[in-house]
Amino acid sequence: MMKYLKAQSLLLYFFASVLFYEIILKITTMQPFHRFDLFYMAMFGLSFSIIFYLLSSLFNGKDKFTLAFILLLLLSVIFSSQMVYYKFFKTFYTLYSLGQGGQVMEFWKDILYVLSRNWLWVFLFFLPPITILILKNRVVFCRRPGLGSFLVLLFLLILVNVLAIGDIYLGDRQVNSHYELYYNPGNPLLTAQKLGLLTSMRLDAQRLILMNNPLGNINNDKVEEAYKPVEPENDIKEPIEPAEPDDIDKEPAEDQPEPIYEPNILDIDFVQLIASETDDDIRDMHKYFSEVPPTNKNEYTGKYKGYNLILITAESFSPYAVHKDVTPTLYKMVHEGYNFTNFYTPIWEVSTLDGEYVACTSLLPKRGVWSLYFSGRISMPFTMGNQLRVLGYNTRAYHNHTYDYYRRDVSHPNMGYDYKGIGNGLEMSKAWPRSDLEMMEKTIPEYLNDELFHTYYMTVSGHMQYNFMGNHMAIKNKELVKDLPYTEAGRAYMATQIEFDRAMEYLLNQLEEAGIAERTLIAISSDHYPYGLEKNELDDLAGHTLEKNFEFYKNTFILYTKGMEPVTIDKPCSSLDIIPTLSNLLGLEYDSRLLMGRDIFSDSEPLVIFLNRSFITDKGRYDAEEKVFYPSQDQQVGQEYIDDILDIVEKKFYYSAKVLDTDYYKYVLNN
């Protein structure tokens, strides 16, 4: 037996190395260790190890050693790069993102900073190829397996995969189960956590190459059940309006009927579209969208009709950036505008770009691709740029970073904007990150005197890394945060947000001087929470230990115009709801059934969706990883309710991707 094991020492070395890589990655990314996860990781790890061993065994001597060393070195690069990527974006990269990875090198200084902070972990990832150099005479130059050993290993390879995949197939099929993550596209971080990184990347490669069913499977026979009408509920706390002088002595009307509001829909004959459509996918989408309950118009409909609109996606903006003394303008806009106390900006696979995509389109991102870039090739009629341009607005977009980063040069013009960034018309001082204040100073004169304008900004001042060495915005405002009771990274983060606050102060002053502040609506949301901070640093900013599944993503949505009465909104909502909410406030004609978000001011039941399929409604929160529902006060729900909402969530992901794949809006709106 010992003689046989010695003959297979290279196989054992590969297997030990693969497990070592996976375990170290779990530790560095703070993934939990569950028994079944480790089982599948070991089974699939053994499968990969047999393949590596058989490949190496095709050669003898030096060539055998070289190939084994290269394979281990490649694994070291893959695992260490995924660890570094996680430190940046709190997820793992997909192969599609890797193919677009040249742009990441613009952040080479940040990459070096992350490497310097994690050099010991990087070194550990390179231990297997280093160790094999020392042990090569013992583990590499063992004899080539004979035909019998080769057949045994081939049988073992098949057996291991059959056992692992069979167990997955026969197991639980709920959301985020091993089955769902193996057979359907899901969160790459969660897939790696439950099945191992190598298996996650293998599945990703499979879908990217074959593309037979990149969206996965979905049960379509429960659409009608999943979209049951709900009783109207409205959690908005309205301001008390002062009585008009002529009405003071009048008796209130006792039997005055409540207003009846029509749904926000367009004149779309879905019955005719379904009957005449020959494409199965498009017909299925017609059926789905025809059965989605629309949101109703309400007393806020058209409240800001004819107003200018400034829409901002603010880099890494968060509730911690709103400080009465440090960022007074942001504080003012939050507390003198619409104060959304239960707003979320979930993080998606491509962090900044997907966050921008959700806020600008009210669609959920498709897994494994740059959804905003892909949207540049299809009709996008409901973006604010396209909706307002047809009404005579001058529509512009700006970004104080490289203009074609994430291919915004393709997506933003298609959203209806005349777009400028660094390299195609926007001149900025050299720094990293660039100043949001300087961007405002350079761009506001271009539209301030327009009769009607809509301007979109993607800011960058709040970008990581949060330190006082390489972050120009943090260095610039260092003195203003020196006395804050936070960690150094927390103070550096606040310093970057001061620059954004100054940009907003300058914007408000310019609108005031031009006499248009009272008819300009400003909407600000974040692309994602400041994941450049470690959890302990975020806990320090928050003043308590943050809960990771929901509270990490709780954020601030600013909706403000000068002179308005402050309003507090407790209704759960998210960045997915921004487009339908703005469309309703501006009195635009749109179809609420064709968007995945909901008008926050409508009486529709709220729904906040997260990447891992967790959700929040007015009845409570569901943690899809732990499969636990936390009810709101005095609320009781059964498993049927949870299953219905999960079905709605899954369909929103599925049909969002189908809109992107099929150019669906072109069919339904004949656009």
N, C-alpha and C positions, 0 to 999 in steps of 0.2 A: 504493500500500500504506500509506504513512504517513498519507494522507488518510483511509483506511478505519479505521486504528487510532485516529486522533484522534477519529473519529466514535463509536468504541466505548470511549472513555476511561473512562466510568463503569463499564462492565463490567470493564475491566482493573483499575480501582481497587477494585471489590468483590472481585475475585479475589485481588489482592495483600493486601487487608485480611484476608480469611478465612485465607489462609496465615499471615499475620503473627499473627493470634489463636492459631491452632493451634500454631505454633512456640513462641510465648511461653509458652503453657500447658504445653507439653512441658518447657520449661526450668524453669519455676517448680515443677513437680511431679516433676521429676527422672525423667521418662520417657525410655527409650532411643530413639534414632533408628535405625530399620531401613529399608532401601531400599524394601521392599514396602509398609511402613506409610506412608511418605512418598508413594508412588505412589497408593495408595488415598485418602489424605488430599487430594492434589492433584486427583484425578479427581472425587471427591465435592464438594470445595471449589469446583471449576469449575461443577459442577451447581447448587449453591446460589447461586453468583454470577450465573449466567444467570437464575435465577428472580428474584433481587433486582433485577437490571437490567430485566427485562421488566416487573416490577411498577412500578418507578419510571418506566419509559418510557410508561406509560399516561397520564402527566400532563405538563404543560409548565410552564416557568418556575419560579415560587416553590413551587408544589405539588410539582413534581418534586424540587426541592432538599429540601423538608421531609420527604418520604417517604424519600429516600435517607439523610438525616441521622438520622431516627428508626430506620431499619433498622440503621444502624451503631451508633447509641447502644444499641439493644437488644442487639446482639451484644456490645458492650463490657460491658454489665451481666451478661449470661449468662456470659461467659468469666471476668470478674473475680470474680463470685460463686462460680463453681465453683472457682476458685483459692483463695478464702478458705475455702470449705467443705472443700476438701482439706487446708488447713492445720489445720483443726479435727479432721477425722475420717479423713484419709488415704484418702478415696475421693471420688467425685462424687455429687451428689444426683440422685435420679430425679425424674420429674415427680410421682409419687405423694407423695414426701417433700416436694416443693415445695408441693403442695396442703395439706400439714399444717404448713407452715413457720412459722405464727404463733407456735408454742411456742418456736421458736429465738430469738425476740426477748427471751426471758427472759435470754439470755446477751449482751445488747447491749454490756455493758462488755467482755466477752471479744472480741466482734466488733471493737469499736473498737481494742482492743489489737493484734489481728492486723492490722488495717488500718494501724495506726501502724508496725508492723514491716515491712510490705510495700507501703508507699505508692508506692515507685518502680515496682513491677510494676503496681500498679493504674493509675498514671498512663499507663504504656505501653499498657495495654489500652484506654485512652480516646484514644489518639493518632489512630486513623482518623477518628472523628467530629470531633475538633478540627482535623485537617488538612484535612478536606473543607470546613470553614468558610473556610479560607484559599484553597483551590484551586477554590472552587465555580464560578467563571466558566469554568474550563478543563475540568472533568470533569462538571459537572452540566448546564450549559446548552447542551450539544451537541444537535444536532437529533434529533428522534424517529426511530427506525429505520422505514424503509418496510416495505411488505409483504414484499418480497424478503428484506431483512435479518432481519425477524421470523421468516420461515420457515427461514432458514439457522440462526438461533439455536435455534429449536425443534428442528430436526434435530440440531444439535450437542448439545443437552441430552439427547435420546434416545440419541444415539450414545455419549456419555460414560458414561451409566448402563449401557447395554448392554455396553460394553467392560469397565467396572469389575465389574459384577455377574456377567457371563459369566466373567471371569477368576477371580473368587471361587468361582463354581459349579464350575469345572473344576479348581480347585486342591486343595490338601491339605485333608482333612476330619478330621484328628486333633483331639484336645482342644486348645482355645484357638487353633485355626486361624482364619483370616479367615472361612472358611465357617461354622464353628461359632458364631463371635461374631455373624455377620450373620444367620443363620437361626434361632438358638436364643438364649434369654435367657442372659446371662452376666454376668460381672463388669463393671460400668459403667466402671471405671477401665481395665480391659484392653481393652474395646471401644473406648473413646476413644483409647487408645494406638495401636491397630492400624488403626482406621478413621476417626479424627477425632472430636472432641467433637460437632460438629453432626450427624454421621451416627449417633452413639451416641444422642443425644437424639431424633433422628427415629425411630429404631427403637423407642426406649422409648415415644414417643408413639403409634406405630402399635399396639404391643401393648396399651397402656393403653386406647386408644379401641376397638379391634376386639375384644380379649379372646377371639378365636376359639380361639387356642391359646397362652395366656400361659405355658404350661410348656415350649413347644418340642416337638421330636420326640425319640423314643427308640426304639431297636431292642429290641423285646420278645421276640425269638425266641431269645435266648441266655441266658435266665434260669437254665436248668438247668446250662448250662456254667459260668456265672459263679459259681454258688454251690456249688462242689465242696466236699465235706467236707475238713477239714484235719487233719493229725496234731496231737494235743494238745501244746502247748508251754506251759511256765510259767516266766517269767523272774523270779518273785518270790523274793527272798532272805529266807527265813524265819528268825526268831530261834530260837536253840537253847533249848528249854524245859528247866528243871532237872528232874531225875528226882524222882519222889515217893519218900518214905522207904521205903515198902513194896516199891518196885520196884528198889532199888539192887542187891540180890544176885540178881535174876532174870536168867536167860539171855534174850537177845533172841530173839524168835520168828523162825525162819528162813523159814518158808513161809507167813507170814501174808499173805493176799491183800490187794491194794490195794482201798480202798473204791470202790464203783461209785456214781457220782452221777447222779441223774436230771436231765433238762433243766428249766430254768425256763420252763415253759409253762403255759397255762391249758387247760381242756378245751374246745377249739374244734373243731368238726367242719367243717373247711374243704371236705371233699368234698361234704357236704350243702349248704354255703353256695354253692359254685360251681354245683352242679346246679340250685339253686332261684333263683339270682339272674338277674334280667332286665336289669339295668343293666350295659352293657358295661364301663364304668369300674370299677364295684365288683367285678364278676366278675374282671377283670384284676388288681385289687388282692388279692383273695382268693388267686388263683393265685400272685402274687408272694410274699406273706407266708407262704403255706403251704410255700414252698420255701426260705425263709431258714433257715439252720442256727441253732438256738437255742443259747444258752450254757448250760452245765451248772452245777448247784449244786456246791458245793465245801466245803472245810473252814471257810470263812468264812461260810457260809450261816447266818443267824440268830444270828451272834455277838453282835449288839447288839439282839436282839429284846426289845421292851419298854422300850428306852431312849428318853429324850427326844431330840429332834433339833433342832439349830439350824443352818440352812442360810443361808449368806451369799454374795451376789454383791458383791464388793468393787470399788469404782470404781478402775480403773487400777492394781490391785494387780499386783506383778511380783516376780521373784526379787531385784531390787535393793532392794526394800523390806524384805527380811529381813536384818537386821544385828545381830550379837551385842550390840553396845553401844548402838546407836541405837534399835532396835526389839526389845528383849529378849523380849517376850512372843511376838511372831510367830516369832522365832528358836527359842524353846522349843517352840512348837507344831509347828514343822516337824521339829525334830530329836528330839523326844520322842514324836512321833506316827508316822503312816505317811508316809514320806518318798518322794514320787514324783519320781524324778530325770529322768524323760523325759516330762513332762506339757506339754501345749500348750493355749493358748487362741487359736485362730485368730480373725482379725478378719473380720467379715461386712459386708454392705452398710450396715446401719443400726447399726453399731458397738455401742453400749451395749445397745440393745433386743434386737438379734439375739443378742448374747452372753448376755444374760439368758435369752432364749428357749431357746437350745441347752442351757444348764445346767439349766433347769427342766423341759424336756420331752423331751430326748433325740431331738429332731427337728432337721433342718437347715432354715434359713430359706428361705422362698420369695422369689424375686427380685422386687424392685420394690414390695413392700408392707411394712407393719409386721406381721410374722408373729405376734408376741405379742398385739397388739391383735386381729388376725383370729381368733386362737385363742379369744378371749372369746365367740365365737358357736357353738362346737362342743364336743363332749364331749372332756374331757381327763382320762381316768381314771388315768393313770400319773404325774401330778405328785405330789410328796410330800404336798402339802396334801390332795388328794383321796384318796390311798391311806391316809393316816393318820387322816383325819377319820372314815372309816367304822369305824375300829378304836377310836373313843372318845377320840382325841387332841383337845385344844383347839388349833386351828390359826390362827395369826395371821401377818400380814405387815406390815412397816413400811418406809417410805422417807422419809428426811429431806430431801425436796425436794417440789415441788408434786405433790399426790396424783394429779392426772390427766395429768401429763406423760407423753407417749407412750401415753396412755389406759390407764394401769395400773389406773384405777378400773373398767375393763371386764375386763381380763385376769386380775388377781389374785384377785378373788372367784371367777371361774370356775375358777381353779386350786385352789380349796378353802380360801381364806383369808378371815378377817375382816381387812380391809385398812385401814390408816391411813397417811396422809401429811400433809404440810402443807396445810391447808385442809379436811380432813375428820376432825379429831380429834387430830392430832399437833401440839402447840404447841412451837415452837422459837424460840430467839433469832434475831434478824435478822442474817444474815451470809452471805457467799458465799465458798466453799461452807460449808454447815452442818456442825456438829460431830457426828461419829459417837459420840464419848463422851457428848455431851448426849443423843443419841437413845437410847443404852443406859440412861442414868440415868432417862429418862422412861418407857421401855417395859418394862424388865425386871420391875418390880413388878406388871405386869398379868398375867404368866403364871408367875412364879417359884413360886408355891404351888399350881399346878395339879398334879393327880395324874399326868397324862400331857400333855405339850405338844410341839408342833412349831412353831417360829417361823422365819420367813423374813425376811431383811433385804436390802435393796438400799441400799448405803452411798453417800455422796457426798463425804466429806472429801477423797478423793484426786483430786478433779476439777481439770483444768487451768483457767486458765492458770497455769504454774508460774513465779511471780515473787513478789517481796516488796512489790508495790505494791497489787494488787487482790485477791490471794488471802488471805482471812482466816485460813485454817488455816496457810498458810506464814508469815504475819506472826506468828501466835500462837506458833509453835514455832521462830522464826528463831534465837534464841540457842542452841538445842540442836544446830543444824547448822552453825554459823558456822565450825567448824574442819574440816569434812569436805573432802576434797581433790577436790571436784567443781566443775563449772561452776555459775554462779548458779542456772540453771534446775534443775540436778540437785539442788542443796541445797534449793531450794524444793519440789521433788517429795518429797524425803525428809522435809521438815518436814510435809507433808500426811499422809504415811504414819505419822508419829509419832502423829497424832491417832487414826488407826485402831488403832495398837498400844495406845494408852491405852484405847480402847474395848474391846479384847479383854482387856486386863488387868482392867478393871472387871467385865466379864462373868464371867471365871474366878473372880474373888474373890466375886462374888455367888452363883455356883453352889456354891462351896466353903462359904460361910457358911450356905447353905440345906441343906447336906448332900447335894446331888444331883450333884456334879461327877463322881463315879465312874459315874453312870448317864445322863450326857448326852453325846451324840456331837455334835461340832462339825465342820461341813464348810464350807470357805472356798475359793472360786475367784474369778477375776477376770472382769469383762465383756470386757476387752481389755487389751492392753499399753498403757503410757503414751504414746500417740501424740501427746500434747501436747508432747512433747519432740522436738527435731530429731534426726536420726540421729547427728550428732557428739556430742550431749548424751547419747544412749543409749549410744553407744560409750564415753563417758567413765565412765558409771555401771558398765558391764559390765567395764571395764578392758581391752577389746580391741575390734577392729573386728567388728561384728556382721554375720553373713550374713543377707540380707534375706528370703529365701524361706521359711526354716524357723526360724532362731535368733531372729528378731524375736518370734516367737510362743511361744517356750519359756517356761514359767511355773512357778508353784508351786501345787499343790493341797494344802490342809491338811485332814487328817482326823485328829481328835484327841479323846481322852477321857482324863481324869486317871487315872494309874496304869497305863496300858497299856504293854506292851513295845514299844519302837521297832522298826519294820519298814521296810526299804528296798525299794522296788519300782522296778525298772529297765525294766519293760515299757512300750513306747510307749502313751500314752493321752492323752485330751483331755477337754474339758468336755462333749463329747457322751456320755461314758461315766459321768457322775456319777449320773444317775437309776438306771440298771440296777445300778450298784455299790452305791448306798445301799439300793436295794430288796432286794438279796441279803443285805447285812449285817444289815438289820432283819428278815429272814425273811418278807418280804411275798410274797403270791401275785401274780405278774405274768407277762406273756408276753414273753420276751426277743426273740421274732421280730418283735414290733410296734414295737420301738424301733430307732433307727438306731445307737445306741451299744452298747457291750458291757460286761458286768461285768468290771472290771479283774482281779479275783481268779480269774476262770474260766480254763479252759485254751484259750479261743478265741484264734484268731490276731488280734493287735492290728492296728488300722487307725486312723490319724489322718488326717482329711480337711481340706483347706484350700479356701478359696473359689475359687481358680484351678484347682482339681482336682489340685493336687499332693497327694502322700500319703506317709505313713510306715508301714511295716510292720516286722516283725522281720527282714526280709531287706534292708531298706535304705530309701532315700528317692528319690522321683521328683519332679523339678522339671518341672511340666507346661508352664511357659512356655519353658524351654530344651530340653525333651524329652530330659532326661538322667537316668539312674538311677544313684544312688550306692549301691553295695551295702555292706551291713554286712560286718564282717570275716569272711572265709572263706565268704561267700555268693555264689552265682552264679545269675542268673536270665536267662531269655530274654525276647524280646518278647512271647511268648504270656502269660507271667505278668503283665507290665505291662498288657497289653490287658485281661486278666481283671479285674485290680484296678480299672482305669479304668472298666470296665463296671459293677462293683459301686458305685463312687463315684457314677457318673452316675445309676444307679438309686436310690441313697439320696437324692440331691437331688430326683429326679423324684417318687418316691413320698412323700417328706416333704411336698412341695407338694400332692400329691393328697390326703393325709390332711387337710390344711388346707381344701382346696377341697370335698371330698365329705363331711366329717364322718364319716370312715371308722370310727372307733372305735365310733360309734353302731350301725353295721351289724354289725360283727364281734362286739361284746360285748353287743348288744341293750341298751345302756345309755341 
